[in-house]
Amino acid sequence: MNFKQAFSLRHRPAYDYYLQFFYESLSEAQLRNQPSEMANSIAWCLLHIARAEDIGINRLASDGTQVFDEDDWPNRLNVPFRHFGIGMSSNEVAKLSHTINIPALREYHQLVAQCTARVLENYPVVHFDQVVDDERLHKVLVEEGAVRGREVANVFNSYRDMTRGWILMHLGLTHTFQHIGEAMTIASLLGIQRT
């Protein structure tokens, strides 16, 4: 099994099994609910997963265009910022959670997954061995607004000297599953159990 096959074996179930549970089994009120002032909502987690994957796969692991930048997605989602959500205050998370368009979020999330599958299919394996250079990292994180000002240095240093393949695996899989776990914990705090 090559790494593309291994990636697909985990990426598709993240959408077909775990993320589908949130979108199909929970009400909008449950998705928007923050169980405490210090916790994120499931809606925030879902947007964060989708935005990180869109930015990471389409702008860093490949040289494409973000789904977010097509078809008026900021307005359709009712999301007034480009970054992927790290460093947001509890009040900012609460506001986003109450105003985001949940049906549009689900559609956006599905399109991001489809783009990731296309990137995996269309690029040769050797492409993913390339290190993302500092200039491109700065362009995406700073100039394109993927990360807010006070978070830039931390994210830049975390991704510096990483290959496109590392970014694909991290923002397409490990980061996704990390926040699926967070969302499942939030669901349990709200008294929701996956059956």
TITI-43237 format. One record per residue (C-alpha): residue in one letter; y, z, x. Coordinates in pm, 1 decimal, always signed. Layout:
<loba bati="A" py="Y" pz="Z" px="X"/>
...
//
This chain:
<loba bati="M" py="+0.0" pz="+0.0" px="+0.0"/>
<loba bati="N" py="+342.1" pz="-92.0" px="+136.0"/>
<loba bati="F" py="+660.4" pz="+105.8" px="+81.8"/>
<loba bati="K" py="+780.7" pz="-126.1" px="-197.0"/>
<loba bati="Q" py="+463.2" pz="-59.7" px="-394.7"/>
<loba bati="A" py="+489.1" pz="+312.6" px="-327.2"/>
<loba bati="F" py="+852.5" pz="+317.0" px="-443.6"/>
<loba bati="S" py="+768.1" pz="+133.2" px="-766.4"/>
<loba bati="L" py="+481.5" pz="+370.6" px="-842.9"/>
<loba bati="R" py="+729.8" pz="+659.7" px="-859.3"/>
<loba bati="H" py="+1047.9" pz="+485.3" px="-976.6"/>
<loba bati="R" py="+910.2" pz="+338.0" px="-1300.0"/>
<loba bati="P" py="+760.8" pz="+669.7" px="-1424.7"/>
<loba bati="A" py="+1092.4" pz="+844.5" px="-1361.8"/>
<loba bati="Y" py="+1237.3" pz="+619.7" px="-1631.2"/>
<loba bati="D" py="+938.8" pz="+562.2" px="-1858.9"/>
<loba bati="Y" py="+825.8" pz="+924.0" px="-1869.1"/>
<loba bati="Y" py="+1084.5" pz="+1179.1" px="-1759.8"/>
<loba bati="L" py="+1420.2" pz="+1022.9" px="-1840.4"/>
<loba bati="Q" py="+1287.6" pz="+876.2" px="-2164.7"/>
<loba bati="F" py="+1204.9" pz="+1233.2" px="-2274.6"/>
<loba bati="F" py="+1569.8" pz="+1335.4" px="-2252.5"/>
<loba bati="Y" py="+1705.7" pz="+1029.1" px="-2428.8"/>
<loba bati="E" py="+1442.3" pz="+1016.6" px="-2705.4"/>
<loba bati="S" py="+1353.2" pz="+1381.3" px="-2768.8"/>
<loba bati="L" py="+1685.3" pz="+1564.7" px="-2742.4"/>
<loba bati="S" py="+1981.7" pz="+1547.9" px="-2975.2"/>
<loba bati="E" py="+2326.8" pz="+1457.6" px="-2848.7"/>
<loba bati="A" py="+2428.6" pz="+1820.6" px="-2900.8"/>
<loba bati="Q" py="+2142.0" pz="+1935.2" px="-2677.0"/>
<loba bati="L" py="+2227.7" pz="+1677.6" px="-2409.7"/>
<loba bati="R" py="+2591.8" pz="+1790.1" px="-2410.5"/>
<loba bati="N" py="+2521.7" pz="+2164.7" px="-2404.1"/>
<loba bati="Q" py="+2589.6" pz="+2370.6" px="-2090.8"/>
<loba bati="P" py="+2369.7" pz="+2681.8" px="-2111.5"/>
<loba bati="S" py="+2625.5" pz="+2875.2" px="-1908.9"/>
<loba bati="E" py="+2968.0" pz="+2814.5" px="-1762.6"/>
<loba bati="M" py="+2816.4" pz="+2763.9" px="-1417.3"/>
<loba bati="A" py="+2543.8" pz="+2519.9" px="-1528.5"/>
<loba bati="N" py="+2564.1" pz="+2145.5" px="-1572.4"/>
<loba bati="S" py="+2469.6" pz="+1976.7" px="-1897.5"/>
<loba bati="I" py="+2176.3" pz="+1737.8" px="-1918.9"/>
<loba bati="A" py="+2428.0" pz="+1462.0" px="-1996.9"/>
<loba bati="W" py="+2601.9" pz="+1533.8" px="-1665.3"/>
<loba bati="C" py="+2266.4" pz="+1519.5" px="-1482.5"/>
<loba bati="L" py="+2180.8" pz="+1184.9" px="-1642.7"/>
<loba bati="L" py="+2516.7" pz="+1031.9" px="-1551.3"/>
<loba bati="H" py="+2493.9" pz="+1172.0" px="-1198.6"/>
<loba bati="I" py="+2144.5" pz="+1025.3" px="-1150.0"/>
<loba bati="A" py="+2251.6" pz="+685.8" px="-1282.4"/>
<loba bati="R" py="+2579.2" pz="+667.1" px="-1088.5"/>
<loba bati="A" py="+2418.6" pz="+776.1" px="-760.2"/>
<loba bati="E" py="+2144.2" pz="+515.6" px="-799.1"/>
<loba bati="D" py="+2389.6" pz="+242.6" px="-899.2"/>
<loba bati="I" py="+2619.2" pz="+311.7" px="-603.3"/>
<loba bati="G" py="+2342.7" pz="+377.9" px="-352.8"/>
<loba bati="I" py="+2110.5" pz="+90.4" px="-432.1"/>
<loba bati="N" py="+2364.6" pz="-176.7" px="-525.0"/>
<loba bati="R" py="+2630.5" pz="-100.4" px="-262.7"/>
<loba bati="L" py="+2448.7" pz="+66.2" px="+29.2"/>
<loba bati="A" py="+2081.6" pz="-31.2" px="+16.6"/>
<loba bati="S" py="+2191.5" pz="-384.3" px="-74.4"/>
<loba bati="D" py="+2512.7" pz="-586.5" px="-82.1"/>
<loba bati="G" py="+2536.4" pz="-628.3" px="-456.5"/>
<loba bati="T" py="+2775.6" pz="-522.2" px="-728.5"/>
<loba bati="Q" py="+2753.2" pz="-197.6" px="-920.7"/>
<loba bati="V" py="+2643.1" pz="-224.7" px="-1282.0"/>
<loba bati="F" py="+2938.2" pz="+9.5" px="-1348.9"/>
<loba bati="D" py="+3179.0" pz="-266.4" px="-1241.5"/>
<loba bati="E" py="+3050.4" pz="-517.8" px="-1495.1"/>
<loba bati="D" py="+3092.1" pz="-543.2" px="-1872.7"/>
<loba bati="D" py="+3358.4" pz="-270.3" px="-1905.9"/>
<loba bati="W" py="+3114.8" pz="+16.7" px="-1839.1"/>
<loba bati="P" py="+3379.0" pz="+283.3" px="-1761.9"/>
<loba bati="N" py="+3526.1" pz="+236.5" px="-2109.7"/>
<loba bati="R" py="+3190.2" pz="+193.9" px="-2280.2"/>
<loba bati="L" py="+3067.5" pz="+518.4" px="-2123.6"/>
<loba bati="N" py="+3403.2" pz="+689.1" px="-2178.4"/>
<loba bati="V" py="+3396.3" pz="+796.3" px="-1812.8"/>
<loba bati="P" py="+3744.2" pz="+788.8" px="-1656.3"/>
<loba bati="F" py="+3635.1" pz="+808.7" px="-1290.9"/>
<loba bati="R" py="+3431.3" pz="+609.1" px="-1037.4"/>
<loba bati="H" py="+3271.1" pz="+886.9" px="-834.5"/>
<loba bati="F" py="+2918.2" pz="+1010.0" px="-900.7"/>
<loba bati="G" py="+3010.1" pz="+1362.0" px="-1003.3"/>
<loba bati="I" py="+2962.9" pz="+1592.8" px="-707.0"/>
<loba bati="G" py="+3221.2" pz="+1865.8" px="-673.4"/>
<loba bati="M" py="+3321.9" pz="+1863.6" px="-1039.4"/>
<loba bati="S" py="+3445.4" pz="+2195.1" px="-1178.4"/>
<loba bati="S" py="+3279.6" pz="+2362.1" px="-1475.5"/>
<loba bati="N" py="+3573.5" pz="+2255.9" px="-1693.8"/>
<loba bati="E" py="+3540.5" pz="+1895.1" px="-1575.8"/>
<loba bati="V" py="+3166.6" pz="+1898.8" px="-1646.9"/>
<loba bati="A" py="+3232.8" pz="+2043.5" px="-1994.5"/>
<loba bati="K" py="+3491.6" pz="+1776.2" px="-2074.1"/>
<loba bati="L" py="+3264.5" pz="+1495.1" px="-1953.6"/>
<loba bati="S" py="+2970.1" pz="+1640.6" px="-2143.8"/>
<loba bati="H" py="+3163.1" pz="+1638.0" px="-2470.7"/>
<loba bati="T" py="+3320.7" pz="+1293.2" px="-2435.3"/>
<loba bati="I" py="+3057.8" pz="+1070.6" px="-2270.2"/>
<loba bati="N" py="+2903.4" pz="+804.1" px="-2493.2"/>
<loba bati="I" py="+2533.1" pz="+898.7" px="-2489.6"/>
<loba bati="P" py="+2390.2" pz="+571.6" px="-2632.5"/>
<loba bati="A" py="+2596.2" pz="+376.5" px="-2378.1"/>
<loba bati="L" py="+2472.3" pz="+609.0" px="-2101.6"/>
<loba bati="R" py="+2112.5" pz="+530.5" px="-2190.0"/>
<loba bati="E" py="+2181.9" pz="+156.0" px="-2184.8"/>
<loba bati="Y" py="+2368.5" pz="+183.7" px="-1854.2"/>
<loba bati="H" py="+2085.2" pz="+390.2" px="-1704.6"/>
<loba bati="Q" py="+1828.8" pz="+126.1" px="-1806.3"/>
<loba bati="L" py="+2035.5" pz="-153.3" px="-1649.0"/>
<loba bati="V" py="+2067.0" pz="+46.1" px="-1325.3"/>
<loba bati="A" py="+1686.5" pz="+82.3" px="-1314.1"/>
<loba bati="Q" py="+1644.3" pz="-291.9" px="-1368.3"/>
<loba bati="C" py="+1887.1" pz="-367.8" px="-1085.1"/>
<loba bati="T" py="+1700.3" pz="-132.7" px="-853.4"/>
<loba bati="A" py="+1374.6" pz="-314.4" px="-931.4"/>
<loba bati="R" py="+1543.1" pz="-648.7" px="-855.7"/>
<loba bati="V" py="+1678.8" pz="-522.1" px="-522.3"/>
<loba bati="L" py="+1330.7" pz="-405.5" px="-427.4"/>
<loba bati="E" py="+1180.9" pz="-741.0" px="-525.4"/>
<loba bati="N" py="+1446.6" pz="-969.7" px="-377.6"/>
<loba bati="Y" py="+1505.6" pz="-823.0" px="-32.1"/>
<loba bati="P" py="+1249.8" pz="-854.2" px="+250.5"/>
<loba bati="V" py="+1107.4" pz="-533.0" px="+394.7"/>
<loba bati="V" py="+1298.0" pz="-581.9" px="+721.6"/>
<loba bati="H" py="+1627.9" pz="-562.0" px="+529.0"/>
<loba bati="F" py="+1558.4" pz="-194.7" px="+459.0"/>
<loba bati="D" py="+1524.6" pz="-120.3" px="+831.2"/>
<loba bati="Q" py="+1896.0" pz="-190.7" px="+883.1"/>
<loba bati="V" py="+2123.9" pz="+107.4" px="+944.5"/>
<loba bati="V" py="+2425.5" pz="+124.6" px="+713.6"/>
<loba bati="D" py="+2722.1" pz="+112.4" px="+950.8"/>
<loba bati="D" py="+3014.7" pz="+353.4" px="+934.2"/>
<loba bati="E" py="+3254.9" pz="+82.8" px="+816.2"/>
<loba bati="R" py="+3044.1" pz="-0.2" px="+509.8"/>
<loba bati="L" py="+2980.0" pz="+365.9" px="+435.3"/>
<loba bati="H" py="+3353.8" pz="+436.8" px="+445.8"/>
<loba bati="K" py="+3427.9" pz="+133.3" px="+227.9"/>
<loba bati="V" py="+3185.8" pz="+243.1" px="-44.6"/>
<loba bati="L" py="+3251.1" pz="+615.9" px="-34.4"/>
<loba bati="V" py="+3629.9" pz="+608.1" px="+12.4"/>
<loba bati="E" py="+3778.9" pz="+269.5" px="-71.6"/>
<loba bati="E" py="+3551.8" pz="+207.5" px="-370.4"/>
<loba bati="G" py="+3581.6" pz="+569.2" px="-487.5"/>
<loba bati="A" py="+3212.5" pz="+665.2" px="-491.7"/>
<loba bati="V" py="+3298.7" pz="+1017.8" px="-376.3"/>
<loba bati="R" py="+3605.3" pz="+1233.0" px="-439.6"/>
<loba bati="G" py="+3832.6" pz="+1317.9" px="-146.8"/>
<loba bati="R" py="+3720.5" pz="+1671.2" px="-71.6"/>
<loba bati="E" py="+3351.0" pz="+1569.2" px="-77.5"/>
<loba bati="V" py="+3379.7" pz="+1258.3" px="+141.6"/>
<loba bati="A" py="+3318.7" pz="+1419.7" px="+482.3"/>
<loba bati="N" py="+3003.4" pz="+1600.2" px="+367.7"/>
<loba bati="V" py="+2852.4" pz="+1291.8" px="+201.6"/>
<loba bati="F" py="+2958.6" pz="+1063.1" px="+488.5"/>
<loba bati="N" py="+2789.0" pz="+1289.7" px="+744.4"/>
<loba bati="S" py="+2474.1" pz="+1317.1" px="+531.5"/>
<loba bati="Y" py="+2435.9" pz="+937.8" px="+507.8"/>
<loba bati="R" py="+2561.8" pz="+841.3" px="+851.6"/>
<loba bati="D" py="+2310.6" pz="+648.8" px="+1066.4"/>
<loba bati="M" py="+2066.9" pz="+622.6" px="+774.7"/>
<loba bati="T" py="+1883.8" pz="+299.6" px="+699.9"/>
<loba bati="R" py="+1905.2" pz="+101.9" px="+379.6"/>
<loba bati="G" py="+1543.2" pz="+202.1" px="+317.8"/>
<loba bati="W" py="+1626.6" pz="+571.6" px="+350.6"/>
<loba bati="I" py="+1908.1" pz="+527.8" px="+97.4"/>
<loba bati="L" py="+1676.4" pz="+336.5" px="-136.4"/>
<loba bati="M" py="+1414.7" pz="+612.9" px="-120.8"/>
<loba bati="H" py="+1666.7" pz="+895.2" px="-146.3"/>
<loba bati="L" py="+1899.7" pz="+771.8" px="-420.3"/>
<loba bati="G" py="+1626.2" pz="+582.2" px="-603.6"/>
<loba bati="L" py="+1363.1" pz="+858.1" px="-594.7"/>
<loba bati="T" py="+1412.4" pz="+1198.1" px="-431.7"/>
<loba bati="H" py="+1765.2" pz="+1250.6" px="-564.4"/>
<loba bati="T" py="+1653.2" pz="+1131.9" px="-909.1"/>
<loba bati="F" py="+1359.5" pz="+1371.2" px="-923.1"/>
<loba bati="Q" py="+1572.2" pz="+1658.6" px="-793.3"/>
<loba bati="H" py="+1807.9" pz="+1620.3" px="-1088.9"/>
<loba bati="I" py="+1527.0" pz="+1553.7" px="-1335.8"/>
<loba bati="G" py="+1405.5" pz="+1899.8" px="-1230.0"/>
<loba bati="E" py="+1755.0" pz="+2039.2" px="-1286.2"/>
<loba bati="A" py="+1771.0" pz="+1877.8" px="-1631.1"/>
<loba bati="M" py="+1425.4" pz="+2014.9" px="-1722.5"/>
<loba bati="T" py="+1543.4" pz="+2362.8" px="-1620.5"/>
<loba bati="I" py="+1855.2" pz="+2324.8" px="-1835.5"/>
<loba bati="A" py="+1634.5" pz="+2213.6" px="-2126.1"/>
<loba bati="S" py="+1416.4" pz="+2523.1" px="-2085.9"/>
<loba bati="L" py="+1726.6" pz="+2743.8" px="-2082.4"/>
<loba bati="L" py="+1820.0" pz="+2582.4" px="-2414.0"/>
<loba bati="G" py="+1473.0" pz="+2664.8" px="-2550.3"/>
<loba bati="I" py="+1346.9" pz="+2305.3" px="-2529.1"/>
<loba bati="Q" py="+997.0" pz="+2248.2" px="-2397.2"/>
<loba bati="R" py="+837.3" pz="+1915.3" px="-2315.0"/>
<loba bati="T" py="+520.3" pz="+1879.2" px="-2520.8"/>
//
